């Protein structure tokens, strides 16, 4: 029997952000003692029995870490924690792989300061290789999220120093991608030297981890996209591009209530045609299942080099529309995105009010 929510009268869900075998993450509004606030809910009540021990362990780690990190204003505040539900504050911003802070000196200066504050509080994040765990706030500053693997220490022993070093090394890997010209000689040396702990992990434990997550749990992590984005999306996109009316295709992943992770295909076409034409076209050859959503448009947003701005399309697919505005570069792009938003398909993972 499903356990009754401890915050049923205080939580109003808006949209599902993520769903896997360990938890479901939703965005919505939470009633505090003072007023309603934007917040994020992590629930483990729907975790299957075989993943429950791990789900509960990760849940407890996040609770403990947020109780320390939240007051530092570098991470979401912990608003509520029960046996199966955790509510954290909402940070107005977007993940690093969406923000793409090319040449942003201020952001990476802020990121380094955030790590210093985190480590001074005795917390190591342990999952900062993932760009989705680094946020660029609407104020341009750095924030961290997803503390399920975080470790809290009462003193700075050897293990703490190793994990803190790895947190810093992962930050520098992101800096090398977006701001390589600002790397100092000391930072280059850190990038070139993994800790002995990491070297052993990569040679032993990481292989077991991949065997379990990719084999047993069928996880394939590409910015949270899963195996369908990695394996099926390129095949579907190539097939769609064979149609004479299709100019380009961009496929992103989104949390889906039924499938866990769904695919959303944005298709740029030369002329108006029904969506069913392309869906039928996909079935004329054997291949992976069609995307859950397929949206046709006369134009897709592009950067100065002409590449499709999938970071904007990702936000559309996930219904995070309020995060799009800060990414728009001009009025022409705003008009293109507005048309796509108006005709978006993924409305199922929004909650009725």
C-alpha positions as CSV (number, residue, x, y, z in Angstrom):
1,X,0.0,0.0,0.0
2,X,1.3,3.4,-0.9
3,X,2.3,5.5,2.1
4,X,0.3,8.7,2.5
5,X,2.3,11.9,1.8
6,X,3.5,13.7,4.9
7,X,3.1,17.0,3.1
8,X,-0.1,16.5,1.1
9,X,-1.7,19.7,2.4
10,X,1.5,21.7,1.9
11,X,2.7,20.7,-1.6
12,X,1.3,21.5,-5.0
13,X,3.3,19.8,-7.8
14,X,3.9,21.6,-11.2
15,X,6.2,19.4,-13.3
16,X,8.3,16.3,-13.1
17,X,12.0,17.0,-13.4
18,X,13.5,13.6,-13.1
19,X,12.4,10.0,-12.5
20,X,14.6,6.9,-11.9
21,X,14.6,3.7,-9.8
22,X,15.8,5.7,-6.8
23,X,13.4,8.6,-6.7
24,X,11.1,11.0,-8.4
25,X,11.9,14.7,-8.5
26,X,9.2,17.3,-8.9
27,X,9.0,21.0,-9.0
28,X,6.2,22.9,-7.4
29,X,5.2,25.1,-4.5
30,X,5.6,24.3,-0.8
31,X,3.8,26.0,2.1
32,X,6.2,27.1,4.8
33,X,5.2,28.7,8.1
34,X,5.5,32.1,6.5
35,X,4.3,31.7,2.9
36,X,4.3,29.5,-0.2
37,X,7.7,29.2,-2.0
38,X,9.0,27.7,-5.2
39,X,10.5,24.3,-4.3
40,X,11.7,20.9,-5.4
41,X,10.4,17.6,-3.9
42,X,12.3,14.3,-4.0
43,X,10.1,11.3,-3.3
44,X,11.3,7.7,-2.7
45,X,7.9,6.2,-2.0
46,X,7.7,4.8,-5.6
47,X,11.2,3.2,-5.5
48,X,10.9,-0.5,-6.2
49,X,11.7,-2.9,-3.4
50,X,15.0,-4.0,-4.8
51,X,16.4,-0.5,-5.0
52,X,14.9,0.8,-1.7
53,X,18.0,0.3,0.5
54,X,20.1,2.3,-1.9
55,X,17.3,4.9,-2.4
56,X,17.0,5.3,1.3
57,X,20.8,5.7,1.8
58,X,21.1,8.3,-0.9
59,X,18.1,10.1,0.5
60,X,19.7,10.3,4.0
61,X,23.0,11.5,2.5
62,X,21.2,14.4,0.7
63,X,19.2,15.3,3.8
64,X,22.4,15.6,6.0
65,X,24.4,17.5,3.4
66,X,21.6,20.0,2.6
67,X,21.1,20.7,6.3
68,X,24.7,22.0,6.3
69,X,25.0,23.4,2.8
70,X,21.6,25.2,2.6
71,X,22.4,27.9,5.1
72,X,25.6,28.8,3.2
73,X,23.4,30.0,0.3
74,X,25.4,28.0,-2.2
75,X,22.9,25.2,-2.4
76,X,19.1,24.7,-2.1
77,X,17.8,25.2,1.4
78,X,16.4,22.1,3.2
79,X,12.7,23.0,3.8
80,X,11.4,19.6,4.9
81,X,12.6,16.1,5.4
82,X,10.5,13.1,6.3
83,X,10.9,9.4,5.9
84,X,10.2,9.3,2.2
85,X,9.9,13.0,1.1
86,X,12.5,15.8,1.0
87,X,11.7,19.3,0.0
88,X,14.5,21.7,-1.0
89,X,14.3,25.3,-2.2
90,X,14.2,26.2,-5.8
91,X,17.2,28.0,-7.3
92,X,16.4,30.3,-10.2
93,X,19.0,29.2,-12.7
94,X,20.0,26.5,-15.2
95,X,22.4,23.6,-15.3
96,X,25.9,24.2,-16.6
97,X,25.4,22.1,-19.8
98,X,22.4,24.3,-20.6
99,X,23.9,27.7,-19.5
100,X,27.2,27.0,-21.4
101,X,29.1,29.9,-19.7
102,X,31.7,30.3,-22.4
103,X,34.3,32.9,-21.4
104,X,32.4,33.7,-18.1
105,X,35.2,34.7,-15.7
106,X,32.8,35.8,-13.0
107,X,30.9,32.4,-13.0
108,X,34.1,30.4,-12.5
109,X,35.4,32.7,-9.9
110,X,32.1,32.2,-8.1
111,X,32.3,28.5,-8.5
112,X,35.7,28.3,-6.9
113,X,34.4,30.4,-3.9
114,X,31.4,28.0,-3.6
115,X,33.7,25.0,-3.3
116,X,35.8,26.8,-0.7
117,X,32.7,27.5,1.4
118,X,31.4,23.9,0.9
119,X,34.7,22.4,2.0
120,X,35.0,24.7,5.0
121,X,31.7,23.4,6.2
122,X,33.1,19.8,6.0
123,X,31.1,18.7,3.0
124,X,32.5,17.0,-0.2
125,X,30.0,16.8,-3.0
126,X,31.5,13.8,-4.8
127,X,29.4,14.1,-7.9
128,X,30.7,17.3,-9.6
129,X,31.8,15.6,-12.8
130,X,28.2,16.0,-13.9
131,X,27.5,19.4,-15.4
132,X,23.8,19.1,-14.4
133,X,24.9,19.4,-10.7
134,X,26.4,22.9,-11.3
135,X,23.9,25.7,-11.7
136,X,24.3,29.1,-13.1
137,X,21.8,31.3,-11.2
138,X,19.8,34.1,-12.7
139,X,22.2,36.4,-10.8
140,X,25.2,34.9,-12.8
141,X,26.6,33.1,-9.7
142,X,27.4,29.5,-9.1
143,X,25.2,27.1,-7.1
144,X,25.4,23.4,-6.5
145,X,22.6,20.8,-6.4
146,X,21.9,17.0,-6.1
147,X,23.7,16.1,-2.9
148,X,22.8,12.4,-2.9
149,X,26.4,11.3,-3.0
150,X,27.8,14.0,-0.7
151,X,29.9,13.2,2.4
152,X,29.9,15.2,5.6
153,X,33.0,15.2,7.9
154,X,33.6,16.4,11.4
155,X,37.3,16.9,10.8
156,X,39.6,17.3,7.7
157,X,41.2,14.0,7.6
158,X,43.0,12.3,4.7
159,X,39.8,11.1,3.1
160,X,38.3,14.5,3.3
161,X,41.3,16.1,1.6
162,X,41.2,13.5,-1.2
163,X,37.5,14.0,-1.9
164,X,37.9,17.8,-1.7
165,X,40.7,17.6,-4.2
166,X,38.5,15.6,-6.6
167,X,35.7,18.2,-6.3
168,X,38.2,20.9,-7.3
169,X,39.6,18.8,-10.2
170,X,36.1,18.3,-11.6
171,X,35.5,22.1,-11.4
172,X,38.7,22.7,-13.3
173,X,37.6,20.2,-16.0
174,X,34.5,22.3,-16.6
175,X,36.6,25.4,-16.6
176,X,38.9,23.9,-19.2
177,X,35.8,23.3,-21.4
178,X,34.3,26.8,-21.1
179,X,37.2,29.1,-20.0
180,X,40.5,27.4,-20.9
181,X,42.4,30.6,-21.3
182,X,42.0,31.4,-17.6
183,X,43.5,28.2,-16.3
184,X,46.6,28.9,-14.2
185,X,49.8,26.7,-14.2
186,X,48.8,25.3,-10.8
187,X,45.3,24.4,-12.2
188,X,46.9,22.6,-15.1
189,X,48.9,20.5,-12.7
190,X,45.8,19.6,-10.8
191,X,44.0,18.6,-14.0
192,X,46.9,16.4,-14.9
193,X,47.1,14.6,-11.6
194,X,44.3,12.3,-10.4
195,X,44.4,11.3,-6.7
196,X,45.5,7.8,-5.9
197,X,41.9,7.1,-4.6
198,X,40.5,8.1,-8.0
199,X,43.1,6.0,-9.9
200,X,42.2,2.9,-7.9
201,X,38.5,3.6,-8.3
202,X,38.7,3.9,-12.0
203,X,40.7,0.7,-12.3
204,X,38.4,-1.3,-10.0
205,X,35.2,0.1,-8.5
206,X,34.1,2.1,-11.5
207,X,34.1,-1.0,-13.7
208,X,31.7,-2.7,-11.2
209,X,29.7,0.5,-10.9
210,X,29.2,0.7,-14.7
211,X,28.4,-3.0,-14.9
212,X,25.6,-2.6,-12.3
213,X,24.2,0.8,-13.5
214,X,24.4,0.1,-17.2
215,X,23.7,-3.6,-17.0
216,X,21.3,-4.1,-14.1
217,X,19.7,-0.7,-14.0
218,X,20.2,0.2,-17.7
219,X,21.6,3.6,-16.9
220,X,23.6,5.5,-19.5
221,X,24.3,8.9,-18.3
222,X,24.6,11.6,-20.9
223,X,23.5,14.7,-19.0
224,X,20.7,12.6,-17.5
225,X,19.4,11.5,-20.9
226,X,19.6,7.7,-20.4
227,X,20.2,4.9,-23.0
228,X,17.5,6.0,-25.4
229,X,19.1,9.4,-25.9
230,X,22.5,7.7,-26.4
231,X,21.4,4.7,-28.5
232,X,18.1,5.5,-30.1
233,X,18.1,9.3,-30.7
234,X,20.9,9.3,-33.3
235,X,19.2,6.5,-35.4
236,X,15.8,8.3,-35.2
237,X,17.4,11.7,-36.2
238,X,19.3,10.1,-39.1
239,X,16.1,8.5,-40.4
240,X,14.1,11.7,-40.1
241,X,16.7,13.6,-42.1
242,X,16.1,11.3,-45.0
243,X,12.7,12.8,-45.5
244,X,12.8,15.5,-48.3
245,X,10.9,18.1,-46.3
246,X,13.2,17.8,-43.2
247,X,16.1,20.3,-42.9
248,X,17.4,19.3,-39.5
249,X,16.5,17.4,-36.3
250,X,17.3,17.9,-32.6
251,X,16.3,15.2,-30.1
252,X,16.4,15.7,-26.3
253,X,15.3,13.6,-23.4
254,X,12.7,14.4,-20.7
255,X,11.2,12.7,-17.7
256,X,8.2,10.6,-18.7
257,X,5.6,9.2,-16.4
258,X,5.1,6.0,-18.3
259,X,8.5,5.3,-19.9
260,X,10.8,6.9,-17.2
261,X,12.7,8.8,-19.8
262,X,11.1,9.9,-23.1
263,X,12.4,11.4,-26.3
264,X,11.3,14.7,-27.7
265,X,12.2,15.4,-31.4
266,X,12.2,18.9,-32.7
267,X,12.1,18.8,-36.5
268,X,12.9,21.7,-38.8
269,X,10.9,21.4,-42.0
270,X,10.8,23.2,-45.4
271,X,7.1,23.1,-45.8
272,X,4.0,22.6,-43.7
273,X,3.1,18.9,-43.3
274,X,1.2,16.8,-40.7
275,X,3.1,15.2,-37.9
276,X,1.6,11.9,-38.9
277,X,3.5,12.0,-42.2
278,X,6.8,11.8,-40.4
279,X,5.6,9.3,-37.9
280,X,4.5,7.0,-40.7
281,X,7.9,7.7,-42.4
282,X,9.7,6.4,-39.4
283,X,7.9,3.1,-39.6
284,X,8.8,2.3,-43.2
285,X,12.1,1.0,-42.0
286,X,12.8,-1.2,-38.9
287,X,14.4,0.8,-36.0
288,X,13.9,2.1,-32.5
289,X,10.5,3.2,-31.2
290,X,9.4,6.6,-32.3
291,X,9.9,9.5,-30.0
292,X,7.1,10.2,-27.5
293,X,6.8,13.8,-28.9
294,X,7.5,15.0,-32.3
295,X,7.2,18.7,-33.0
296,X,7.5,20.3,-36.5
297,X,8.7,23.8,-36.9
298,X,9.8,26.1,-39.7
299,X,12.9,27.2,-37.7
300,X,14.9,26.0,-34.7
301,X,16.9,28.4,-32.5
302,X,20.6,28.5,-33.6
303,X,23.8,30.0,-32.3
304,X,26.2,32.2,-34.2
305,X,27.9,29.2,-35.7
306,X,24.6,27.8,-37.0
307,X,24.3,24.9,-34.5
308,X,20.9,24.2,-33.0
309,X,20.6,25.5,-29.4
310,X,19.5,22.2,-27.8
311,X,19.9,23.8,-24.4
312,X,16.8,25.9,-25.1
313,X,14.9,22.9,-26.6
314,X,15.7,20.9,-23.5
315,X,14.0,23.4,-21.3
316,X,10.9,23.4,-23.6
317,X,10.7,19.6,-23.5
318,X,10.9,19.7,-19.7
319,X,8.4,22.6,-19.3
320,X,11.0,24.7,-17.5
321,X,9.8,27.8,-19.5
322,X,10.7,30.4,-16.9
323,X,14.4,29.5,-17.3
324,X,14.5,30.2,-21.1
325,X,14.4,34.0,-21.1
326,X,18.0,34.4,-19.7
327,X,19.3,32.3,-22.7
328,X,17.7,34.3,-25.5
329,X,20.3,36.5,-27.3
330,X,18.0,38.6,-29.6
331,X,14.5,39.4,-30.6
332,X,14.7,37.2,-33.7
333,X,15.5,34.2,-31.6
334,X,12.8,35.1,-29.1
335,X,10.2,35.0,-31.9
336,X,11.4,31.5,-33.0
337,X,11.4,30.2,-29.5
338,X,8.0,31.7,-28.7
339,X,6.4,29.8,-31.6
340,X,8.0,26.5,-30.4
341,X,6.8,27.1,-26.9
342,X,3.3,27.9,-28.0
343,X,3.1,24.6,-29.9
344,X,5.0,22.4,-27.4
345,X,3.8,18.8,-27.0
346,X,4.9,17.7,-23.5
347,X,2.0,18.7,-21.3
348,X,1.4,15.3,-19.7
349,X,4.0,15.7,-16.9
350,X,2.4,18.9,-15.7
351,X,0.1,18.6,-12.7
352,X,-3.4,19.9,-12.7
353,X,-4.0,22.7,-10.1
